[in-house]
């Protein structure tokens, strides 16, 4: 399991990296169910849903806060400050972590509304 991290580097530009999620077996996650694999928890301050119309464009901007975004519907292209481009679609997970510097550009591709589940993070883990 992995997610995409979009972060601000020491050069003031944003960059992408693929982050592997470390999972550990948990025998008693819920009473009466078999063992599952679970990651370490991430504390959040708010859970929201975000939607945008087809053709929406967000020019260069830093993230408003450090947050995990889970893509529910549509396709979004992100452009990091270093020029790398990534398209994210349903099921993709993005950690927006470029809260300083120039930030990134984003635009909604395709004919569908863009839909995300967003968890604002409370800590820097």
Buried (B, 14 or more C-beta within 10 A) or exposed (E): EEBBBBBBBEEEBBBBEEEEEEEEEEEEEEEEEEEEEEEEEEEBEEEEEEEBEBEBEBEEEBBEBBBBBBBBEBBBBBBBBEEBEBEBEEEBBBBBBBBEBBBBBBBBBBEEBBBBBBBBBEEEE
